[in-house]
């Protein structure tokens, strides 16, 4: 996640500039307003430049843990 979304979730990771779409800033209201299910789906299946991670993170509980972590970054 950090390579694109940055260490603090601001969307400023080292690979962010190489992408066609700006990675989401996890701290912004627009991101935080998404449902948990939507975030789970996007992590699992991917979206635009972002690949899906269901093969790298096969345990659904681990993906839910990521969703819960993203929620802690709300400002």
ChimeraX attribute file (.defattr): number of C-alpha atoms within 10 A of each C-alpha:
attribute: neighborCount
match mode: 1-to-1
recipient: residues
	/A:1	13
	/A:2	15
	/A:3	13
	/A:4	21
	/A:5	20
	/A:6	19
	/A:7	13
	/A:8	14
	/A:9	21
	/A:10	17
	/A:11	22
	/A:12	19
	/A:13	17
	/A:14	13
	/A:15	14
	/A:16	18
	/A:17	13
	/A:18	10
	/A:19	12
	/A:20	9
	/A:21	11
	/A:22	14
	/A:23	22
	/A:24	17
	/A:25	20
	/A:26	22
	/A:27	18
	/A:28	14
	/A:29	11
	/A:30	10
	/A:31	15
	/A:32	18
	/A:33	10
	/A:34	10
	/A:35	11
	/A:36	15
	/A:37	11
	/A:38	11
	/A:39	20
	/A:40	19
	/A:41	16
	/A:42	17
	/A:43	21
	/A:44	19
	/A:45	14
	/A:46	15
	/A:47	11
	/A:48	11
	/A:49	12
	/A:50	15
	/A:51	12
	/A:52	16
	/A:53	15
	/A:54	17
	/A:55	9
	/A:56	8
	/A:57	13
	/A:58	11
	/A:59	10
	/A:60	12
	/A:61	10
	/A:62	11
	/A:63	19
	/A:64	16
	/A:65	12
	/A:66	16
	/A:67	18
	/A:68	14
	/A:69	12
	/A:70	19
	/A:71	16
	/A:72	12
	/A:73	15
	/A:74	15
	/A:75	9
